[in-house]
Each structure stands twice: as C-alpha cells, then as structure tokens.
Amino acid sequence: MAASVATALAEILAERSRLNMLLGLPILLGAVIVLAAVLWMQFTNSYKKIEKIIIAFVSVIGVSFIFELALVHIDWGAAVMDG
C-alpha cells in the first residue's frame, strides 16, 4: 500500500512539471489533472494494464541493450582496467 502511494506521488510530482514544461500549464492545474488521472486509474484497476505496458517497454529496452552488446566486440579486460 505504501509503495503504491509513494509511486503515485512521484508520478504526480513528475507529470505536473512535464505538463508545465511542455504545455505551459500552471503547476497547480497540472497537479490536479495528474491527480485525477492517477486516482481514476487506481480505482478502475486500469493501472495494472498500464504497468504491464511499461514492463513490456522496459523489457524491449533490456533485450535491445543485450543485442547491442552482442554486436560489439568488447575487450572486457581493458574495460575493467580503465574503470
């Protein structure tokens, strides 16, 4: 429960700033809009669907990173020594 509340709060704080930067909305109006959207998702269980989509996107990024590592020939010994 606390993790869900903390995640929602982080989303509200981040999204209100994004709405301000992208659309020029006042911070308070952006916070109210995002709060309404997050509450709607929480109470309609559509939040779980969005979480699955986000997990899919992150998985694609992870697989792409591993694929890119397979394409590049890395001298791991030199990489460790330079670090």
Secondary structure, 3 states (H helix, E strand, C coil): CHHHHHHHHHHHHHHHHHHHHHHCCCHHHHHHHHHHHHHHHHHHCHHHHHHHHHHHHHHHHHHHHHHHHHHCCCCHHHHHHHC
